[in-house]
Amino acid sequence: MDEAFKEKLKEKNIVFIKADLTQNDPAVSEMLERLGSQSLPFTVMFGAKDYTRPVVLRDLFGLETLLKVMDEAK
């Protein structure tokens, strides 16, 4: 895990959870379906104040994009 990413997690008090589709977890498949995604990688950030409107990043993106979204997270 990149150091800038780890620092941002700590700074913003964000909990990182990795879901692994190779383990055939029905909860992971259900979440992908609910959020309308069929592509991987897939990143979702749920806000502490409004978890009903997650920020979704689909496909490939860079660290800069991820850090920006983390900064904008509510």
Residue pairs with C-beta under 8 A, 6 or more apart in sequence:
2 63
4 63
4 67
5 63
5 66
5 67
8 14
8 67
8 70
8 71
9 15
9 16
9 70
12 70
12 71
12 73
14 45
14 70
14 73
19 25
19 27
19 28
19 31
20 28
21 28
21 29
21 40
31 44
32 38
32 42
35 42
35 44
35 54
35 56
37 56
37 58
39 58
39 59
41 59
41 60
42 56
42 57
42 58
43 56
43 57
43 58
43 61
43 66
44 54
44 55
44 56
44 57
45 54
45 55
45 69
45 70
45 73
46 54
47 53
47 54
47 55
47 73
47 74
48 74
49 74
50 74
55 69
55 72
55 73
57 65
57 66
57 69
